[in-house]
Amino acid sequence: MSIRYWSQVGIGLLVFGFSTLVSWYEGSALLDHSWEWRYSAPFSEMVHGRVTGSNDIVALDFFVYAAKFSPLYPGVMITSASYLFILIGFGLLNKQVSGFPSLYLA
């Protein structure tokens, strides 16, 4: 693999990590808004049943809340994860196909 490939993977991981942390921080406002627990905490309701306190909220619900009220960084997170998925898939497929030089797909 070339340096261009690994630099794209590295930058993609940095963008994904940063946007994940910012989304998690923005979604932590769910702890302060108890009236939103019913509508923005679906994972907590699956795990604990009815959410009665802030200790019942699961961390995945922070991303749901952030996507609902400030969708910029969750969108960047999804976009960078998709880019990394495609980039790594392309790298794996390109490595497998290059082992068969006589195979030509028109």
Secondary structure, 3 states (H helix, E strand, C coil): CCHHHHHHHHHHHHHHHHHHHHHHHHHHHHHCCHHHHHHHCHHHHHHHCCCCCHHHCCCHHHHHHHHHHCCHHHHHHHHHHHHHHHHHHHHHHHHHHCCCCCCCCC
